[in-house]
Amino acid sequence: MNKFTVHYPNGIKRHINRKERDLLLSSLTQIAPHVYTSTYFSGHLKLTSGPNFLDLELIFDYPPDREYEREQTPKGMVARLEQMGFVSA
């Protein structure tokens, strides 16, 4: 089986594959077969796969102006905050 579940302190459950589990294993505690718990959340976001932005663009049309905005993923938010000087755990 290639699916594992991680329970975070804020109540979020996340399904991960074996490769992700191996990367996070030092900070995880196994509570059942294929089920782990973690003591922190933000550090794991950087290790997740996927894009920083969703393949979606919102258009806000306020004549005569038009604004475009892309939807950011949690991984992208962490990256942006780090670029601004914030340090994640």
N, C-alpha and C positions, 0 to 999 in steps of 0.2 A: 504494500500500500504506500502510495506516495503523498498522501495528504496528512497533514498534522494540524492541530488547532492550538493556537496560543491565546490565553485569556490575559488581558491587560487589567491593571488596577481600576481603570475608569469604566470597566464593564464591556469593553469592546472585545469581540472574539474575531480572530483572523485566521484563515486557512492558509497554510504555507506548504511549500513542497520540501523535499528532502534537502536540497541544496541550501535553501533559506534557513531551514532548521539547523543545519550544520554550522552556518555562519553565526547564528544567534545562540548556539548551545551553551556557551559559557555563562550567559545571563538568564537562562531558562531553568525552571525546576519542573521535573516531570511529575504530574499528579495522577496520570492514568496512561494506559497504552495509547500512544499517538496524541496525547493531550498534555500541554505544558502551561505553566503560568510564568509571567514576567513581572519584574519589579518596576520597570520603567518603560515608557512608550516612545518618547521622542527620538531616542537614539536608534530605534529600530526602523523608523520611517526612512532614514537615509539608505538603509540596506534593501528596501523594497524595490522590486522591479517595476517598470512602467514609466510612463512619461511624466514630466513636470506639469504639463497642461493637457486637458482633454481635447479631443478633436472636435471642438465646438467653438463657435464664435458668436457672441451676442452683439446685436446692433441696437444702440439706443439712438433713436431719431428725434432730435429736438430742433426743429427747423429754426434757423438755417444750419444748425450744427448736427453732426452725426458722430457718435462715439462708438468705437469697437472695443470689445473686451473678450479676452479668452478665459475660460474656466480653469482655475488652477487646482491641482490635486494636493493632498496633504504633503506628499513628497516635494512638490514644487514650492509649497509655502515654507517648509523647513529650509530648502536651498536659498530662497529669497531672504529669509531672516538671517541666515548665516552670512550672506553677502552684505547685509546691513550691519554686521558686527555682533549679532547675538550668538551665543554659544549654546549648543544643545547638549544635553546630558549624555 
